[in-house]
């Protein structure tokens, strides 16, 4: 129990510490805090795997309680978020060095990860919602970090669209309370949900996970500093919606086939439309943002199939995507940092001078496309297989076409940035922290794909 | 039980490949790679002699990975490892790949994953290992240049996704992820889903093998990638895997029918003719060879299309033969390139004197591919003609007969054109006027490189002389029926007679050589000669090339717009634009409009908050009035 509270509040309190520390210590302190928090979360996972029940509960009144539960899904999400957060914090040390306002950045980033852990462990719907909105505020401040007019506009757009979804989510929470008189997830388990409420929840989920038709804020949010885009809009924040879907519709409520079929429809349209858009865009980060939207569609599809195995596969997908997509965004960050450009028409020929970044990019890209033996292959194949098995032939086919589009847009990006004539000269620094981080992410994607039993066993033992 | 461990022996190279990366010394890496591949080769031979029971590894829930073994996979394993070993030995001294640290990792992993493809007994493991060879194809080609590697990745990747879709459909229809073998029930093609599955899997197999129209990346890659990469991938392992899948599809997975026959025969015949015509006009040795690599796939596809066991056996046999002589040809070209630093047929010539062993092997391979007895190419082509004839005899209906006859003519005509093309190749590279200045430094390549080429040439001759034994011990056990020939040909007698003929020729030539020969100026009816006494080989077929209808055909065939890659990426881009503009941007517009609507509303409300007391009083009065009216109405 104490460990659980430590995992949640250590980064939250840590963010305040980061805020008051002198500027030159902020970067290292945030990495340290996230690293320790990650270790705590690993410890928590180990305790959970021993079969101990971990929960904390303090009831305030009938609708609000400060209650946290650590189950397989929660420890998985928390550990993964903190791991990726830690790696990105390491990367930011070098990336954010030159920015004047770097201090606030670290505060918001650590606070964000703290509230993310709070969110995944929340056992009360309203508490979950509170953390949900804290992450929105963090995201709002971080997207508009550079304070330019365009940045602020993008930040406002992101905040307003997700807020719109969140308010529908809140209405759904109220309706649940009115109908069942409780907001504790443990009490609500097995309750069958009316379609209206389910769709209201779904609206919140798709706004946060940037699924169609509430996706347009995510590509615009690419104006943020790269660590932010990697952390929030590729690896962690956008997974909140997915997490909520898993928590509510796979583990708590019973929902109607109509609702699940609609979720499948949303996911399939998102996969195809976002992948198509990625093939048109010229801005590196926008391409990757569309790619994120498309890949989240696959995860939503796996969850909406709503079988025990598809749920586990979705978790493996989350792992594969978090590692590889964070890697891709960070590669884009290195390139932007070195060349000052995000436009693939202005870039080119960087393979010669930035071979390690290019290698890391390819390793991560192959994982996202789903080419074996990379980790991304396994969950993608399983999503297609399971869709077919459940009788959703068109969804399975769309998933394969989406993968083909992924191949084309990620290789188009590679060609635009690394091949051809060099228009802007740039060189990667030997022994750079940033390059090391992206290589770690790429190599992890490869080895976890070769040794796929490791992540599968982990998920198997976490989810009973 | 012990035999099961042999499976791991064949997959061992992956782990060791990563380990090799750690060693700094090139020499050590090379030796360890060779050692690993020879162990894996030995493992595959042992496995063939003592077949092992299947092995199952649970993946998740009901999904397992199954390793299995049949005689066909055993044959494939032996050749996978053999080519891996020979190419490894060859490339150890090849300049272009020297000091490329990941090279041996790629090579070892490629062999291991190819082994895994052949050992897969369920679709999941099959797709996994099959796709991994795609990643390695990209890795190998990107040692040369990025764009051609990307093109290969796109075309073969598209085909791989098509294979995944086909396999998933197959699983959906049959309800099992296990790949059927030749003892289990096959799927009857009587429903649209079955047909879709067949076509999609067929695309996967043909694109891997490099059949037209999925071949366009091969000539481009040939020009840019290092020769050993071409010898191991498009020339050998890719062919082995593609045709292996084709064999499984047409023999094990589906019940063969007339439509399949027509599809395969037509595709095969067109590929043979189309690619060999293009090969005929190439000026770059590597491009020429790669077009032939495409053309030869046509023969294998055609073999399967005949639907007769003789034809199928011929298809498999031709695949093995092809991989032997085609990798041999690429390595020969590589040896020439290594010494002369060019592959341009216009700039080569007269190398036979400086590289006699390479020359002899090159002639061996050239005669094999052209189907000249007593080499292996002839043996399998001869079987193939018989298979096609047998199919023709058994066929019913005018259309079927026409297709068989067309296929037979295409196969024979293709063989003749292949011979024509290789006369040009051998002449341009090894014969003709030598340019002493350029050939000054030419000499034989290193012993390792020579050894690889010699082994392959020896195999060409061996399989040509004793094809019967090979068929009996390697192909017949898988087919399960005895192969009966309808033609009369005694390969050993023919080889003996041919050998005697060549011997006589040599004796005659020695006798002639001792006499003094006179050279003289030549005379063409008083006209100025266009060329010197040495007519350049690249001009051999200019007359045909410039015949009006054929010239038109050539310009059509070389059109880039017909390239599948351009068609594919063009249509995907169009789809993408439509989705982007019509859906994504439209939704974005709606989102912005919603924002403006809110802003408009708040502007209106702001206007109402003017701070003037009278206005607020007026509003209050209006409100009261409304309440009053409502109350009155009640």
Interface residues (C-beta under 8 A of the other chain):
Chain A: X157 X160 X161 X212 X213 X214 X215 X216 X217 X269 X272 X273 X274 X275 X276 X277 X278 X279 X280 X281 X308 X309 X312 X313 X351 X366 X369 X371 X372 X373 X374 X377 X378 X381 X382 X384 X385 X388 X389 X393 X396 X397 X400 X401 X403 X404 X405 X407 X408 X409 X411 X414 X415 X418 X419 X420 X450 X452 X453 X456 X459 X460
Chain B: X14 X57 X59 X60 X61 X62 X63 X113 X124 X127 X128 X129 X130 X131 X132 X134 X135 X146 X147 X150 X153 X154 X157 X158 X161 X164 X165 X168 X169 X171 X172 X177 X569 X572 X573 X575 X576 X577 X578 X579 X580 X583 X584 X587 X588 X590 X591 X595
